[in-house]
Amino acid sequence: MKWILFDKDGTIIYFDRSWMKIGLQLVEDFMEKYKEDINNIDESYAYLGVVDGEIQPGTIMASGALDEMVKAFCKIANQDVTQWAQQRSQTLVDNRVPENVLVEGINETLETLQQRGYKMGIVTSDSKKGVEQFLEYTQFERFFDIVISTEADAVEKPNPEVLNSLFYRYEVDPKDVAIVGDTANDIQTGVNAQLGLKIAVLTGVGLEEEFAKADYIFDNVNDIVDVLK
């Protein structure tokens, strides 16, 4: 491996509860705006993965992929709500107050990998603003050679095109790239882009049974140091 790509939320930091707040608010706003078009409110909440006011792991709203949420909203409302959902989601993201709680030992892990000569990057569904806040708070900018964020109108994981900026800027074979993340979408990105190594971690919203396509499943990101020796 020459490159290691990290998801941010749930991988480098413990899953940011502010994302859950955004997801819940987006669902509530959707239900209110399209309530006249929704056949069954309770069934719709369950379909999206919201139970007793909480987003359940392994569900549509826990995936972090706006495309999946939009498709579900369109199905529930029996109409195309794409533009509204994208705009509302972006507004909520832009006004998010992030919670950056680092996974213990991540600083030492990134230092070790950098010293070993690995190139590293972040691939996240967070916005450019959110990533900049994260890097300013953590002072981790020195570790990362590329940062790929996802705005509302951009491609998202697991679409392999999300990694185009890496392959356009650097001469690297996908087989020499590892991806580390806490959701099935992170792992599927590695599959779709034909990356050489796919590592799942359990510090986020993903369930272990969702990671059948991962090469490794670890309790946290620090365990990759031994695998990448």
DAJOLIN-V680410 format. One record per residue. NEAR is the number of other C-alpha atoms within 8 Angstrom. Layout:
NEAR
NEAR
This chain:
10
8
11
13
12
14
15
11
11
15
18
12
12
13
10
13
7
10
7
10
8
12
10
12
8
12
8
8
8
11
10
7
6
9
9
4
7
12
5
6
9
6
7
10
10
9
8
11
13
13
9
4
6
7
13
10
9
10
10
12
13
12
12
7
11
9
7
9
11
12
9
10
10
12
8
9
11
8
6
7
10
9
7
7
11
12
9
9
11
10
8
10
10
9
6
8
5
9
7
9
7
8
11
5
7
11
7
7
10
9
9
9
10
11
7
6
7
11
10
13
13
13
11
12
11
10
12
9
7
10
10
8
9
10
10
9
7
6
7
8
7
6
9
11
8
8
8
11
12
12
10
9
5
6
8
11
12
12
9
11
7
11
9
8
8
8
9
7
6
6
6
7
6
9
10
11
15
15
15
16
14
15
14
10
10
15
18
11
12
16
10
10
10
8
14
11
11
15
14
16
14
14
11
12
13
11
10
7
5
9
12
5
8
11
8
7
11
11
8
10
12
8
9
8
10
6
6
6
4
